[in-house]
Amino acid sequence: MPDQTRHHCLELRELSVPPTVRPLRPGYRVARWDDPTSLEPECRERLHHALRDLAARAFGADHSGYWHARMASGFFDQISSLALILGPDGVPVGWGGYHRRRFAARHALYLDAAGVVPAHRRSGLSAALMLHFLNREVLAHPCPAPTSYCAPVTRPSTRGGARDSAGHGSSRARAAPCPAWCAGSPPTPPTGSVTAPAWTPTP
């Protein structure tokens, strides 16, 4: 799908739950929903179409079936935080989200499917979004135990961005079996996940 196809304008103010909008990178903002479960059905459908269209532009292929299956399985009731990356003109140019879980008795953030349309890549948006998520999590949910993040190995850009955001080199990350509940998360089913420390609380 040609990238010059203009994404329809999603009027965020008209949604039942307006997002929290914050600066992300120079010229870009992030629109974040911290409680996607509160979105009404009509607004969920509008966001569904926005995510589907963004994925088609980002990956150059139709992922309608993937997104339809995720919506049918309760996507908005499962994801802990969902965000759109807004370009200089306010039109969404990327998206991402994460799940707050416990793996092997450790707090973890599992990064959901994410992407940026080709015209806005190489702007550090993926890494900036991961850092935004981690900072938000530290401020909103201080954890009494060390916390890790997990990223599917099939998304190297997201995985690398998350590592860089947390300040850990690739030697600190380890491959681990992908939990069964998130096996269908990215457009391409992962063979595993990469796990690395995100932060450790100060005694």
TORTORPA-30953 format. One line per field, with one value per residue (C-alpha): residue number from 0; residue in three letters; y, z, x. Coordinates in Angstrom, 2 decimals, padded with zeros to 5 digits, always signed. Layout:
seq: c(NUM, ...) $
type: c(Ala, ...) $
y: c(Y, ...) $
z: c(Z, ...) $
x: c(X, ...) $
This chain:
seq: c(0, 1, 2, 3, 4, 5, 6, 7, 8, 9, 10, 11, 12, 13, 14, 15, 16, 17, 18, 19, 20, 21, 22, 23, 24, 25, 26, 27, 28, 29, 30, 31, 32, 33, 34, 35, 36, 37, 38, 39, 40, 41, 42, 43, 44, 45, 46, 47, 48, 49, 50, 51, 52, 53, 54, 55, 56, 57, 58, 59, 60, 61, 62, 63, 64, 65, 66, 67, 68, 69, 70, 71, 72, 73, 74, 75, 76, 77, 78, 79, 80, 81, 82, 83, 84, 85, 86, 87, 88, 89, 90, 91, 92, 93, 94, 95, 96, 97, 98, 99, 100, 101, 102, 103, 104, 105, 106, 107, 108, 109, 110, 111, 112, 113, 114, 115, 116, 117, 118, 119, 120, 121, 122, 123, 124, 125, 126, 127, 128, 129, 130, 131, 132, 133, 134, 135, 136, 137, 138, 139, 140, 141, 142, 143, 144, 145, 146, 147, 148, 149, 150, 151, 152, 153, 154, 155, 156, 157, 158, 159, 160, 161, 162, 163, 164, 165, 166, 167, 168, 169, 170, 171, 172, 173, 174, 175, 176, 177, 178, 179, 180, 181, 182, 183, 184, 185, 186, 187, 188, 189, 190, 191, 192, 193, 194, 195, 196, 197, 198, 199, 200, 201, 202) $
type: c(Met, Pro, Asp, Gln, Thr, Arg, His, His, Cys, Leu, Glu, Leu, Arg, Glu, Leu, Ser, Val, Pro, Pro, Thr, Val, Arg, Pro, Leu, Arg, Pro, Gly, Tyr, Arg, Val, Ala, Arg, Trp, Asp, Asp, Pro, Thr, Ser, Leu, Glu, Pro, Glu, Cys, Arg, Glu, Arg, Leu, His, His, Ala, Leu, Arg, Asp, Leu, Ala, Ala, Arg, Ala, Phe, Gly, Ala, Asp, His, Ser, Gly, Tyr, Trp, His, Ala, Arg, Met, Ala, Ser, Gly, Phe, Phe, Asp, Gln, Ile, Ser, Ser, Leu, Ala, Leu, Ile, Leu, Gly, Pro, Asp, Gly, Val, Pro, Val, Gly, Trp, Gly, Gly, Tyr, His, Arg, Arg, Arg, Phe, Ala, Ala, Arg, His, Ala, Leu, Tyr, Leu, Asp, Ala, Ala, Gly, Val, Val, Pro, Ala, His, Arg, Arg, Ser, Gly, Leu, Ser, Ala, Ala, Leu, Met, Leu, His, Phe, Leu, Asn, Arg, Glu, Val, Leu, Ala, His, Pro, Cys, Pro, Ala, Pro, Thr, Ser, Tyr, Cys, Ala, Pro, Val, Thr, Arg, Pro, Ser, Thr, Arg, Gly, Gly, Ala, Arg, Asp, Ser, Ala, Gly, His, Gly, Ser, Ser, Arg, Ala, Arg, Ala, Ala, Pro, Cys, Pro, Ala, Trp, Cys, Ala, Gly, Ser, Pro, Pro, Thr, Pro, Pro, Thr, Gly, Ser, Val, Thr, Ala, Pro, Ala, Trp, Thr, Pro, Thr, Pro) $
y: c(+000.00, +003.32, +005.38, +008.57, +007.31, +009.78, +008.22, +009.40, +011.98, +010.47, +013.22, +012.35, +014.89, +013.08, +009.79, +008.77, +008.88, +011.48, +010.40, +012.02, +013.92, +014.64, +015.69, +012.73, +014.01, +017.41, +017.80, +014.65, +013.92, +010.78, +010.26, +007.64, +005.74, +004.33, +002.61, +001.29, -000.75, +002.49, +003.17, +002.77, +000.34, +003.03, +004.52, +001.09, +000.52, +003.84, +003.04, -000.44, +001.07, +003.51, +000.70, -001.48, +001.32, +002.26, -001.38, -001.62, +001.47, +000.45, -003.11, -002.70, -005.48, -006.00, -007.15, -006.75, -010.37, -010.07, -006.94, -008.32, -011.41, -009.28, -007.12, -010.21, -011.61, -008.45, -006.33, -003.19, -005.17, -006.82, -004.16, -002.03, +001.07, +002.02, +004.95, +006.65, +008.66, +011.93, +013.61, +017.35, +017.78, +015.79, +012.76, +009.37, +007.99, +005.13, +003.22, +000.97, -000.39, -002.78, -005.32, -005.22, -008.83, -011.09, -013.65, -016.11, -014.10, -010.88, -007.75, -007.30, -005.03, -006.97, -004.72, -005.18, -004.91, -001.54, +000.29, +003.57, +004.44, +004.54, +008.32, +008.89, +006.22, +006.97, +009.70, +007.74, +007.39, +003.73, +004.24, +007.43, +005.64, +002.80, +005.32, +007.13, +003.88, +003.01, +006.49, +006.45, +003.05, +004.11, +007.22, +005.64, +002.18, +002.11, -001.56, -003.18, -005.65, -005.50, -005.05, -006.33, -005.60, -008.20, -007.67, -010.29, -011.15, -010.65, -006.86, -005.95, -002.21, -002.21, -004.59, -002.44, +000.73, -000.66, -001.79, +001.62, +003.34, +001.32, +001.89, -001.75, -003.23, -006.36, -008.44, -007.79, -009.20, -012.84, -014.92, -016.56, -018.57, -016.34, -016.72, -018.50, -015.62, -013.21, -015.62, -013.93, -010.37, -009.20, -009.46, -012.23, -014.88, -014.73, -017.64, -016.15, -012.92, -010.82, -009.93, -007.32, -005.33, -002.15, -000.78, -001.91, -000.05, +001.84, +000.28) $
z: c(+000.00, -001.03, +001.96, +000.35, +000.95, +003.59, +006.78, +007.58, +010.33, +013.66, +015.75, +019.20, +020.96, +019.75, +021.42, +024.58, +026.50, +025.12, +025.36, +027.36, +024.82, +025.52, +023.50, +022.19, +019.81, +018.14, +015.94, +017.29, +020.12, +021.74, +022.44, +025.19, +026.74, +030.17, +030.58, +027.16, +028.85, +029.35, +025.62, +024.33, +021.45, +018.77, +019.78, +019.93, +016.36, +015.23, +016.88, +015.37, +011.88, +012.69, +013.89, +010.91, +008.45, +010.20, +010.14, +006.41, +005.75, +008.13, +006.86, +003.26, +003.59, +004.63, +008.27, +008.53, +009.56, +012.33, +013.79, +013.47, +015.43, +018.13, +018.50, +018.69, +021.48, +023.60, +022.62, +024.45, +027.60, +027.65, +026.77, +029.69, +027.70, +024.06, +022.21, +018.83, +017.58, +016.08, +013.28, +012.89, +011.36, +014.12, +011.92, +013.44, +011.95, +014.35, +017.34, +020.19, +023.54, +026.29, +028.74, +032.44, +033.56, +035.87, +034.25, +036.44, +039.56, +038.05, +037.09, +033.32, +030.55, +027.38, +024.33, +021.99, +018.20, +017.12, +013.98, +012.28, +008.69, +006.32, +005.79, +009.52, +010.26, +011.27, +013.55, +016.77, +017.29, +018.33, +020.94, +022.16, +022.56, +024.54, +026.82, +027.25, +028.29, +030.78, +032.32, +032.60, +034.27, +036.83, +037.77, +037.80, +039.18, +041.45, +041.83, +045.02, +042.92, +039.88, +036.60, +033.13, +029.68, +027.01, +023.24, +020.53, +018.62, +015.34, +015.95, +016.00, +015.75, +018.72, +020.63, +020.00, +020.81, +024.13, +025.00, +024.16, +026.12, +029.22, +028.84, +028.49, +025.73, +023.85, +026.11, +028.99, +027.13, +026.92, +024.72, +026.49, +025.46, +024.46, +026.91, +025.35, +026.02, +023.82, +021.06, +018.58, +019.49, +016.58, +012.95, +012.48, +015.26, +017.32, +018.04, +021.39, +023.22, +024.42, +028.08, +029.75, +033.00, +032.79, +036.29, +039.81, +042.79, +045.08, +048.57) $
x: c(+000.00, +001.57, +002.64, +001.35, -002.19, -003.37, -004.62, -008.12, -008.20, -009.19, -010.77, -009.49, -011.69, -014.80, -013.89, -015.75, -012.47, -010.04, -006.40, -003.65, -001.54, +002.13, +005.21, +007.20, +009.87, +010.32, +007.26, +005.57, +003.18, +001.83, -001.88, -002.16, -005.08, -004.22, -007.59, -008.67, -011.42, -013.39, -013.72, -017.26, -018.01, -018.28, -014.93, -013.31, -014.43, -012.97, -009.66, -009.80, -010.01, -007.20, -004.92, -005.78, -005.01, -001.77, -000.61, -001.36, +000.75, +003.54, +003.92, +002.76, +000.20, -003.40, -003.64, -007.41, -007.87, -005.28, -006.87, -010.39, -009.32, -007.70, -010.80, -012.99, -010.79, -011.15, -008.14, -009.29, -010.08, -006.66, -004.10, -002.91, -001.95, -002.50, -000.95, -000.97, +001.98, +000.75, +002.69, +003.29, -000.18, -001.89, -002.51, -001.52, +001.71, +002.37, +001.09, +002.12, +001.02, +001.92, +000.52, +001.31, +001.91, +003.90, +006.22, +008.14, +007.24, +008.62, +006.73, +006.95, +005.77, +005.06, +005.24, +002.30, +002.28, +003.71, +004.75, +005.56, +004.64, +007.65, +007.69, +008.27, +010.83, +014.43, +013.11, +013.63, +009.88, +009.85, +012.58, +010.92, +007.60, +009.19, +010.90, +007.59, +005.92, +008.67, +008.69, +004.91, +004.98, +007.60, +005.60, +002.15, +002.90, +005.98, +006.86, +008.16, +010.15, +012.47, +010.61, +011.48, +010.15, +009.51, +009.52, +008.91, +012.07, +010.21, +010.16, +013.87, +013.24, +010.88, +013.13, +016.21, +014.36, +013.22, +016.75, +018.16, +015.41, +016.17, +019.88, +020.88, +023.03, +022.07, +024.32, +021.93, +018.94, +018.07, +015.81, +012.91, +009.88, +007.00, +004.10, +001.15, -001.26, +000.72, +001.73, -000.59, +000.34, +002.52, +001.32, +003.92, +003.71, +006.92, +009.22, +010.17, +010.66, +013.55, +013.57, +015.77, +015.74, +013.69, +014.26, +015.06, +013.59, +015.92, +016.06) $
